[in-house]
């Protein structure tokens, strides 16, 4: 692998990881006078913030966690658009096209690296001794930037399962597992141009989701998993964090 490409991969991974590590759930908790890690599930994701602090703060946490992965992917895609955003680049004025070709990425691998690194940053944040959330919101932001159609379909799966069961964990697991399936099906149907690195990424994210939800899966099987409640009236209740 050429040295230039190696450096691009390292810089992309490191910057995306550091951005993904930003612990917005923890910050929101501190803004409300608590350490969110001491309540609910002990994680820093949007679901735990919603249950412990309230809906408004939970929505803010979700948006921030969503954007901290979507933005690195979009920036890298813009700077290396030959594969990822070719149609969009053609609409740019000439001077802007010049700046959009800073990174050379013929295989379309840099946005995938940015996505995976940002999600890893949320799950294992360097700022909180590598103890973070479960990465659902952050993964959703990255996937939207890479493959919106697959994300929309996975989001429908999440909503249907959640509305029927009221289990955030079950909805998150099934949505994550459905994502690579949708991606492959849409590629076969020529509805998207998902690259092989993208498909591999989506399978990795599905595996990560299952691994991070092992305790939830055990509780689901035992019938002891908590259903979602949307208020912060009980700060010591168990929660299923994203």
VEXFIKE-135496 format. One line per 2 residues: number of its first residue (from 1); their letters; for each residue x, y, z of N, C-alpha, C. Coordinates in Angstrom, 3 decimals, m for minus. Layout:
# VEXFIKE-135496
NUM = A = X:Y:Z:X:Y:Z:X:Y:Z  ...
# end
This chain:
# VEXFIKE-135496
1 = XX = 0.849:m1.191:0.000:0.000:0.000:0.000:0.887:1.244:0.000  0.663:2.213:m0.891:1.476:3.424:m0.937:1.457:4.167:0.390
3 = XX = 2.578:4.820:0.698:2.685:5.545:1.960:1.607:6.609:2.088  1.308:7.310:0.992:0.304:8.367:1.033:m1.063:7.820:1.453
5 = XX = m1.449:6.682:0.896:m2.733:6.084:1.237:m2.746:5.614:2.683  m1.620:5.064:3.131:m1.523:4.617:4.523:m1.723:5.784:5.481
7 = XX = m1.096:6.914:5.176:m1.244:8.100:6.015:m2.684:8.597:6.016  m3.318:8.556:4.847:m4.703:8.990:4.763:m5.609:8.102:5.620
9 = XX = m5.357:6.820:5.592:m6.153:5.884:6.393:m5.950:6.150:7.887  m4.701:6.325:8.292:m4.388:6.556:9.705:m5.015:7.862:10.193
11 = XX = m4.853:8.922:9.424:m5.405:10.224:9.822:m6.929:10.171:9.865  m7.538:9.544:8.860:m8.996:9.418:8.825:m9.506:8.644:10.027
13 = XX = m8.867:7.519:10.318:m9.294:6.683:11.445:m9.125:7.419:12.767  m7.988:8.078:12.961:m7.717:8.751:14.225:m8.667:9.919:14.457
15 = XX = m8.836:10.772:13.443:m9.713:11.943:13.596:m11.165:11.509:13.817  m11.605:10.523:13.070:m12.986:10.054:13.214:m13.201:9.413:14.583
17 = XX = m12.215:8.672:15.051:m12.315:8.050:16.371:m12.425:9.104:17.469  m11.600:10.144:17.389:m11.611:11.189:18.414:m12.934:11.952:18.407
19 = XX = m13.476:12.188:17.218:m14.784:12.854:17.128:m15.872:11.928:17.666  m15.815:10.659:17.275:m16.795:9.703:17.770:m16.724:9.505:19.271
21 = XX = m15.558:9.766:19.856:m15.389:9.590:21.298:m16.035:10.695:22.125  m16.427:11.786:21.487:m17.029:12.890:22.241:m18.249:12.371:23.015
23 = XX = m18.217:12.414:24.354:m19.264:11.769:25.173:m20.425:12.717:25.455  m21.264:12.933:24.473:m22.341:13.912:24.635:m23.308:13.523:25.751
25 = XX = m23.578:12.225:25.900:m24.456:11.805:26.988:m23.871:12.162:28.350  m22.578:11.961:28.507:m21.897:12.313:29.747:m21.939:13.819:29.973
27 = XX = m21.684:14.584:28.898:m21.703:16.051:28.997:m23.091:16.542:29.394  m24.131:15.986:28.784:m25.505:16.375:29.114:m25.816:16.039:30.569
29 = XX = m25.333:14.880:31.020:m25.522:14.530:32.423:m24.887:15.544:33.353  m23.661:15.947:33.046:m22.968:16.930:33.880:m23.697:18.270:33.864
31 = XX = m24.266:18.620:32.705:m25.045:19.857:32.614:m26.263:19.815:33.527  m26.723:18.622:33.838:m27.872:18.452:34.726:m27.457:18.035:36.138
33 = XX = m26.171:18.142:36.404:m25.692:17.912:37.758:m25.502:16.471:38.164  m25.442:15.549:37.181:m25.253:14.147:37.521:m24.186:13.527:36.616
35 = XX = m23.696:12.387:37.041:m22.846:11.563:36.192:m23.748:10.459:35.639  m24.109:10.550:34.375:m25.077:9.634:33.774:m24.645:8.179:33.931
37 = XX = m23.348:7.960:34.111:m22.840:6.592:34.262:m23.232:5.957:35.580  m23.719:6.770:36.502:m24.125:6.262:37.811:m25.622:5.955:37.888
39 = XX = m26.321:6.124:36.761:m27.772:5.925:36.757:m28.189:5.019:35.608  m29.348:4.425:35.772:m29.877:3.584:34.706:m28.923:2.467:34.357
41 = XX = m28.635:2.352:33.057:m27.750:1.292:32.573:m26.285:1.609:32.813  m25.988:2.866:33.133:m24.601:3.268:33.313:m23.909:3.650:32.030
43 = XX = m24.622:3.585:30.911:m24.045:3.954:29.623:m24.369:5.406:29.280  m23.807:5.888:28.170:m23.901:7.316:27.867:m24.732:7.606:26.628
45 = XX = m25.555:6.641:26.209:m26.320:6.819:24.987:m27.646:7.529:25.199  m28.352:7.763:24.084:m29.568:8.563:24.085:m30.694:7.916:24.887
47 = XX = m30.800:6.601:24.850:m31.894:5.946:25.572:m31.751:6.140:27.070  m30.556:5.956:27.586:m30.347:6.138:29.020:m30.547:7.592:29.415
49 = XX = m30.094:8.517:28.582:m30.298:9.945:28.861:m31.789:10.263:28.901  m32.545:9.708:27.958:m33.992:9.936:27.925:m34.657:9.435:29.188
51 = XX = m34.306:8.252:29.597:m34.956:7.652:30.768:m34.559:8.330:32.065  m33.317:8.765:32.144:m32.828:9.330:33.395:m33.130:10.827:33.498
53 = XX = m32.949:11.560:32.398:m33.059:13.020:32.445:m34.339:13.530:31.786  m34.751:12.895:30.671:m35.967:13.341:30.016:m35.870:13.325:28.507
55 = XX = m37.035:13.475:27.864:m37.121:13.360:26.410:m36.278:14.388:25.670  m36.377:15.649:26.081:m35.674:16.708:25.372:m34.170:16.491:25.346
57 = XX = m33.620:16.178:26.490:m32.184:15.919:26.568:m31.815:14.645:25.811  m32.716:13.673:25.833:m32.466:12.438:25.083:m32.403:12.701:23.591
59 = XX = m33.317:13.535:23.097:m33.305:13.879:21.668:m32.019:14.611:21.304  m31.609:15.544:22.168:m30.371:16.280:21.913:m29.181:15.330:21.869
61 = XX = m29.144:14.380:22.787:m28.057:13.402:22.814:m28.058:12.568:21.536  m29.244:12.133:21.106:m29.345:11.344:19.880:m28.807:12.131:18.684
63 = XX = m29.214:13.388:18.561:m28.775:14.219:17.427:m27.260:14.384:17.438  m26.705:14.668:18.612:m25.250:14.867:18.706:m24.502:13.573:18.390
65 = XX = m24.970:12.456:18.928:m24.318:11.174:18.655:m24.459:10.798:17.181  m25.584:11.145:16.591:m25.839:10.885:15.168:m24.875:11.694:14.299
67 = XX = m24.747:12.983:14.603:m23.931:13.872:13.780:m22.438:13.604:13.910  m22.003:13.114:15.074:m20.560:12.955:15.273:m19.977:11.824:14.427
69 = XX = m20.843:11.013:13.821:m20.349:10.027:12.855:m20.694:10.433:11.426  m21.860:11.052:11.244:m22.265:11.460:9.896:m21.311:12.504:9.326
71 = XX = m20.902:13.460:10.142:m20.057:14.550:9.635:m18.680:14.077:9.168  m17.957:13.243:9.945:m16.673:12.757:9.424:m16.809:11.996:8.111
73 = XX = m17.865:11.186:7.989:m18.075:10.432:6.750:m18.338:11.388:5.585  m19.164:12.392:5.808:m19.489:13.345:4.743:m18.268:14.163:4.337
75 = XX = m17.473:14.562:5.321:m16.272:15.347:5.015:m15.290:14.526:4.192  m15.030:13.291:4.628:m14.109:12.427:3.885:m14.663:12.116:2.500
77 = XX = m15.981:11.910:2.409:m16.599:11.641:1.109:m16.448:12.833:0.181  m16.568:14.029:0.745:m16.413:15.247:m0.055:m14.982:15.423:m0.541
79 = XX = m14.034:15.079:0.319:m12.626:15.255:m0.037:m12.098:14.146:m0.937  m12.845:13.055:m1.063:m12.422:11.960:m1.944:m13.643:11.432:m2.702
81 = XX = m14.241:12.250:m3.580:m15.575:11.955:m4.100:m15.637:11.129:m5.369  m14.544:10.623:m5.856:m14.587:9.943:m7.158:m15.534:8.756:m7.153
83 = XX = m15.559:8.033:m6.021:m16.424:6.860:m5.944:m17.709:7.171:m5.195  m17.594:7.934:m4.097:m18.709:8.091:m3.184:m19.753:9.086:m3.686
85 = XX = m19.299:10.241:m4.184:m20.238:11.283:m4.574:m19.968:11.822:m5.988  m19.833:10.969:m6.986:m19.447:11.450:m8.306:m20.473:12.376:m8.944
87 = XX = m21.761:12.077:m8.808:m22.788:12.907:m9.424:m22.852:14.284:m8.797  m22.694:14.318:m7.466:m22.730:15.594:m6.772:m21.546:16.470:m7.162
89 = XX = m20.370:15.864:m7.268:m19.171:16.625:m7.598:m19.290:17.293:m8.967  m19.956:16.644:m9.885:m20.100:17.207:m11.228:m20.880:18.511:m11.223
91 = XX = m21.674:18.746:m10.185:m22.440:19.990:m10.108:m21.644:21.138:m9.495  m20.455:20.846:m8.961:m19.644:21.878:m8.335:m19.031:22.795:m9.389
93 = XX = m18.803:24.071:m9.046:m17.985:24.929:m9.920:m16.558:24.409:m9.972  m15.818:24.803:m10.989:m14.484:24.247:m11.212:m13.553:24.451:m10.018
95 = XX = m13.608:25.642:m9.421:m12.693:25.903:m8.309:m12.994:24.995:m7.120  m14.274:24.654:m6.918:m14.643:23.806:m5.801:m14.301:22.346:m6.083
97 = XX = m14.371:21.960:m7.352:m13.976:20.595:m7.704:m12.525:20.341:m7.323  m11.708:21.362:m7.491:m10.284:21.226:m7.159:m10.094:20.860:m5.695
99 = XX = m10.835:21.542:m4.807:m10.688:21.289:m3.380:m11.348:19.991:m2.945  m12.220:19.453:m3.778:m12.902:18.209:m3.408:m12.102:16.971:m3.788
101 = XX = m10.913:17.141:m4.318:m10.103:16.003:m4.734:m8.824:15.880:m3.896  m8.883:16.338:m2.652:m7.682:16.341:m1.816:m7.220:14.921:m1.513
103 = XX = m8.154:14.025:m1.229:m7.814:12.651:m0.894:m8.006:11.742:m2.101  m7.077:10.850:m2.313:m7.193:9.869:m3.389:m7.740:8.567:m2.804
105 = XX = m8.921:8.177:m3.275:m9.575:7.008:m2.689:m10.406:6.309:m3.755  m9.745:5.696:m4.702:m10.449:5.057:m5.814:m11.322:3.891:m5.355
107 = XX = m10.968:3.250:m4.249:m11.726:2.097:m3.766:m12.900:2.489:m2.878  m12.997:3.768:m2.508:m14.084:4.210:m1.638:m13.984:3.677:m0.232
109 = XX = m12.761:3.495:0.260:m12.583:2.871:1.573:m12.510:3.894:2.712  m12.101:5.125:2.439:m11.912:6.105:3.504:m13.215:6.464:4.232
111 = XX = m14.331:6.680:3.533:m15.576:6.945:4.266:m15.983:5.773:5.160  m15.713:4.562:4.720:m16.031:3.376:5.529:m15.163:3.350:6.779
113 = XX = m13.898:3.673:6.625:m12.994:3.733:7.780:m13.441:4.824:8.746  m13.852:5.974:8.196:m14.346:7.064:9.044:m15.571:6.622:9.832
115 = XX = m16.480:5.912:9.165:m17.702:5.448:9.825:m17.386:4.474:10.954  m16.579:3.465:10.663:m16.266:2.446:11.664:m15.496:3.049:12.831
117 = XX = m14.580:3.956:12.553:m13.777:4.572:13.618:m14.641:5.434:14.524  m15.591:6.169:13.944:m16.473:7.010:14.758:m17.338:6.154:15.679
119 = XX = m17.862:5.050:15.165:m18.677:4.156:15.988:m17.839:3.549:17.111  m16.625:3.120:16.781:m15.727:2.589:17.815:m15.426:3.648:18.866
121 = XX = m15.306:4.898:18.424:m15.066:5.981:19.373:m16.199:6.124:20.374  m17.441:5.968:19.896:m18.580:6.070:20.807:m18.626:4.884:21.774
123 = XX = m18.345:3.705:21.272:m18.407:2.506:22.114:m17.243:2.472:23.100  m16.061:2.860:22.643:m14.862:2.856:23.491:m14.213:4.244:23.476
125 = XX = m14.836:5.232:24.122:m14.324:6.611:24.067:m13.053:6.805:24.887  m12.076:7.402:24.273:m10.810:7.620:24.960:m10.980:8.573:26.134
127 = XX = m11.972:9.467:26.051:m12.156:10.465:27.104:m12.793:9.883:28.372  m13.382:8.694:28.273:m14.053:8.078:29.430:m13.472:6.695:29.726
129 = XX = m12.179:6.559:29.551:m11.474:5.307:29.837:m12.065:4.133:29.066  m12.498:4.422:27.843:m12.950:3.395:26.887:m14.237:2.690:27.313
131 = XX = m15.081:3.380:28.091:m16.369:2.823:28.489:m17.471:3.763:28.011  m18.132:3.393:26.909:m19.127:4.270:26.320:m20.475:3.617:26.133
133 = XX = m21.151:3.998:25.034:m22.488:3.495:24.757:m22.459:2.298:23.830  m23.626:1.978:23.290:m23.749:0.801:22.439:m23.688:1.126:20.954
135 = XX = m23.642:2.397:20.608:m23.300:2.795:19.247:m24.431:2.828:18.239  m25.691:2.666:18.648:m26.775:2.614:17.680:m26.980:3.969:17.001
137 = XX = m27.095:5.024:17.791:m27.292:6.359:17.219:m26.121:6.762:16.333  m24.915:6.486:16.806:m23.720:6.855:16.056:m23.614:6.056:14.765
139 = XX = m23.931:4.784:14.831:m23.920:3.961:13.620:m24.954:4.453:12.621  m26.118:4.880:13.114:m27.167:5.384:12.217:m26.689:6.603:11.445
141 = XX = m25.974:7.504:12.102:m25.458:8.681:11.418:m24.472:8.319:10.325  m23.580:7.392:10.627:m22.594:6.958:9.636:m23.262:6.285:8.447
143 = XX = m24.251:5.456:8.726:m24.921:4.711:7.652:m25.730:5.644:6.771  m26.364:6.648:7.384:m27.119:7.614:6.579:m26.214:8.299:5.571
145 = XX = m25.008:8.627:5.994:m24.069:9.291:5.096:m23.572:8.361:3.996  m23.578:7.058:4.262:m23.066:6.092:3.288:m24.156:5.505:2.396
147 = XX = m25.266:5.117:3.004:m26.285:4.357:2.280:m27.670:4.680:2.854  m28.243:5.813:2.486:m29.509:6.256:3.088:m30.655:5.271:2.923
149 = XX = m30.768:4.625:1.761:m31.891:3.725:1.513:m31.895:2.553:2.487  m30.724:1.956:2.710:m30.633:0.840:3.651:m30.964:1.291:5.066
151 = XX = m30.511:2.499:5.431:m30.799:3.000:6.772:m32.297:3.227:6.959  m32.948:3.787:5.948:m34.388:4.040:6.047:m35.141:2.732:6.289
153 = XX = m34.780:1.700:5.555:m35.450:0.404:5.719:m35.168:m0.192:7.091  m33.919:m0.082:7.562:m33.583:m0.581:8.898:m34.313:0.225:9.969
155 = XX = m34.488:1.533:9.726:m35.221:2.371:10.681:m36.685:1.948:10.773  m37.254:1.555:9.642:m38.631:1.047:9.647:m38.715:m0.224:10.490
157 = XX = m37.730:m1.105:10.340:m37.681:m2.320:11.156:m37.631:m1.939:12.632  m36.781:m0.970:12.971:m36.653:m0.530:14.367:m37.991:m0.025:14.898
159 = XX = m38.642:0.834:14.141:m39.898:1.429:14.592:m40.990:0.381:14.784  m41.106:m0.539:13.824:m42.138:m1.572:13.911:m41.908:m2.455:15.135
161 = XX = m40.672:m2.927:15.301:m40.364:m3.807:16.432:m40.551:m3.068:17.752  m40.101:m1.818:17.798:m40.229:m1.047:19.041:m41.689:m0.798:19.400
163 = XX = m42.497:m0.407:18.413:m43.906:m0.125:18.686:m44.648:m1.369:19.149  m44.266:m2.517:18.631:m44.930:m3.763:19.025:m44.455:m4.238:20.394
165 = XX = m43.136:m4.161:20.620:m42.570:m4.766:21.832:m42.251:m3.778:22.942  m41.946:m2.526:22.577:m41.460:m1.493:23.494:m40.093:m1.836:24.076
167 = XX = m39.376:m2.729:23.400:m37.999:m3.050:23.790:m37.033:m2.326:22.856  m36.282:m1.370:23.389:m35.286:m0.666:22.586:m34.199:m1.630:22.126
169 = XX = m33.793:m2.513:23.024:m32.700:m3.436:22.704:m33.076:m4.366:21.555  m34.265:m4.939:21.627:m34.706:m5.856:20.575:m34.831:m5.131:19.240
171 = XX = m35.392:m3.934:19.258:m35.524:m3.144:18.031:m34.154:m2.821:17.445  m33.215:m2.458:18.294:m31.869:m2.102:17.829:m31.148:m3.298:17.227
173 = XX = m31.270:m4.444:17.868:m30.599:m5.651:17.380:m31.149:m6.060:16.022  m32.480:m6.126:15.892:m33.086:m6.565:14.636:m32.838:m5.560:13.513
175 = XX = m32.846:m4.285:13.840:m32.562:m3.269:12.820:m31.121:m3.394:12.333  m30.187:m3.596:13.260:m28.780:m3.724:12.888:m28.538:m4.961:12.038
177 = XX = m29.174:m6.066:12.396:m29.004:m7.308:11.636:m29.636:m7.191:10.249  m30.733:m6.442:10.140:m31.403:m6.294:8.844:m30.632:m5.398:7.887
179 = XX = m29.791:m4.528:8.442:m29.110:m3.529:7.615:m28.250:m4.130:6.500  m27.318:m5.047:6.806:m26.514:m5.612:5.723:m27.354:m6.413:4.733
181 = XX = m28.453:m6.994:5.213:m29.341:m7.734:4.309:m29.959:m6.783:3.293  m30.481:m5.651:3.778:m31.042:m4.649:2.870:m29.984:m4.156:1.889
183 = XX = m28.783:m3.920:2.406:m27.709:m3.395:1.569:m27.395:m4.343:0.416  m27.276:m5.626:0.711:m26.967:m6.620:m0.310:m28.119:m6.743:m1.307
185 = XX = m29.347:m6.800:m0.797:m30.514:m6.931:m1.673:m30.619:m5.737:m2.622  m30.435:m4.542:m2.098:m30.545:m3.353:m2.938:m29.426:m3.282:m3.969
187 = XX = m28.251:m3.787:m3.591:m27.161:m3.812:m4.570:m27.487:m4.801:m5.691  m28.005:m5.974:m5.338:m28.374:m6.969:m6.354:m29.465:m6.424:m7.271
189 = XX = m30.379:m5.637:m6.695:m31.475:m5.058:m7.469:m31.067:m3.785:m8.206  m29.792:m3.383:m8.034:m29.249:m2.178:m8.672:m29.957:m0.902:m8.217
191 = XX = m30.450:m0.928:m6.974:m31.070:0.266:m6.400:m30.034:1.150:m5.718  m28.918:0.571:m5.323:m27.809:1.324:m4.759:m26.502:0.808:m5.358
193 = XX = m25.463:1.580:m5.159:m24.132:1.175:m5.652:m23.209:0.904:m4.463  m23.733:0.249:m3.456:m22.948:m0.029:m2.257:m21.675:m0.778:m2.627
195 = XX = m20.556:m0.317:m2.086:m19.275:m0.955:m2.351:m19.087:m2.150:m1.426  m18.140:m3.006:m1.768:m17.825:m4.156:m0.914:m17.393:m3.699:0.482
197 = XX = m16.541:m2.663:0.607:m16.196:m2.193:1.956:m17.419:m1.767:2.765  m18.412:m1.142:2.114:m19.634:m0.748:2.819:m20.369:m1.965:3.361
199 = XX = m20.519:m2.975:2.523:m21.232:m4.184:2.939:m20.521:m4.852:4.110  m19.190:m4.924:4.020:m18.409:m5.498:5.128:m18.621:m4.688:6.401
201 = XX = m18.623:m3.355:6.256:m18.850:m2.487:7.410:m20.194:m2.783:8.063  m21.237:m2.918:7.265:m22.570:m3.134:7.822:m22.659:m4.476:8.547
203 = XX = m21.963:m5.496:8.025:m21.918:m6.773:8.736:m21.159:m6.623:10.061  m20.062:m5.860:10.046:m19.302:m5.626:11.276:m20.141:m4.889:12.311
205 = XX = m20.903:m3.883:11.866:m21.747:m3.128:12.783:m22.841:m4.018:13.376  m23.370:m4.922:12.566:m24.382:m5.856:13.075:m23.789:m6.749:14.155
207 = XX = m22.581:m7.250:13.914:m21.906:m8.104:14.897:m21.624:m7.315:16.174  m21.137:m6.068:16.028:m20.867:m5.231:17.195:m22.133:m5.000:18.010
209 = XX = m23.235:m4.763:17.314:m24.506:m4.511:18.007:m24.924:m5.717:18.832  m24.818:m6.895:18.249:m25.179:m8.117:18.978:m24.262:m8.303:20.183
211 = XX = m22.960:m8.083:19.998:m22.003:m8.251:21.094:m22.304:m7.274:22.235  m22.559:m6.000:21.884:m22.811:m4.981:22.900:m24.160:m5.168:23.595
213 = XX = m25.037:m5.975:23.019:m26.350:m6.200:23.620:m26.473:m7.603:24.245  m25.351:m8.231:24.563:m25.409:m9.591:25.100:m26.228:m9.669:26.386
215 = XX = m26.041:m8.713:27.280:m26.808:m8.747:28.534:m28.290:m8.519:28.258  m28.589:m7.658:27.283:m29.989:m7.420:26.921:m30.617:m8.684:26.335
217 = XX = m29.845:m9.373:25.501:m30.348:m10.611:24.894:m30.659:m11.638:25.975  m29.775:m11.735:26.959:m30.008:m12.681:28.063:m31.287:m12.323:28.812
219 = XX = m31.486:m11.022:29.072:m32.694:m10.602:29.783:m33.945:m10.811:28.931  m33.811:m10.611:27.619:m34.949:m10.870:26.738:m35.358:m12.335:26.795
221 = XX = m34.356:m13.212:26.777:m34.634:m14.644:26.830:m35.203:m15.054:28.180  m34.753:m14.349:29.242:m35.237:m14.663:30.589:m36.578:m13.998:30.903
223 = XX = m36.979:m13.062:30.041:m38.220:m12.334:30.282:m38.093:m11.247:31.317  m36.866:m10.772:31.561:m36.647:m9.747:32.585:m36.199:m8.408:32.005
225 = XX = m36.198:m8.292:30.705:m35.785:m7.037:30.067:m36.818:m5.946:30.335  m36.345:m4.717:30.597:m37.247:m3.603:30.867:m37.779:m2.996:29.584
227 = XX = m39.073:m2.738:29.547:m39.652:m2.011:28.420:m39.394:m0.522:28.584  m39.403:0.171:27.463:m39.041:1.588:27.455:m40.116:2.442:28.109
229 = XX = m39.672:3.375:28.970:m40.548:4.424:29.488:m39.875:5.746:29.193  m40.647:6.744:28.805:m40.078:7.951:28.219:m39.920:9.110:29.179
231 = XX = m39.894:8.871:30.448:m39.716:9.966:31.390:m38.500:9.715:32.259  m38.064:10.753:32.953:m36.899:10.621:33.812:m37.253:10.596:35.272
233 = XX = m38.425:10.000:35.580:m38.880:10.059:36.959:m38.102:9.146:37.884  m37.465:8.086:37.332:m36.718:7.175:38.193:m35.294:7.084:37.695
235 = XX = m34.408:7.789:38.334:m33.041:7.838:37.860:m32.260:6.570:38.161  m32.796:5.714:39.006:m32.057:4.497:39.339:m32.604:3.271:38.646
237 = XX = m33.521:3.464:37.655:m34.051:2.306:36.973:m33.064:1.803:35.923  m33.206:0.560:35.557:m32.364:0.001:34.511:m32.807:0.528:33.166
239 = XX = m31.848:0.670:32.257:m32.171:1.204:30.940:m31.425:0.458:29.890  m31.942:0.521:28.666:m31.291:m0.083:27.516:m30.678:1.028:26.705
241 = XX = m29.390:1.213:26.861:m28.740:2.362:26.248:m28.370:2.101:24.811  m28.466:3.130:23.981:m28.022:3.037:22.600:m26.524:3.213:22.584
# end
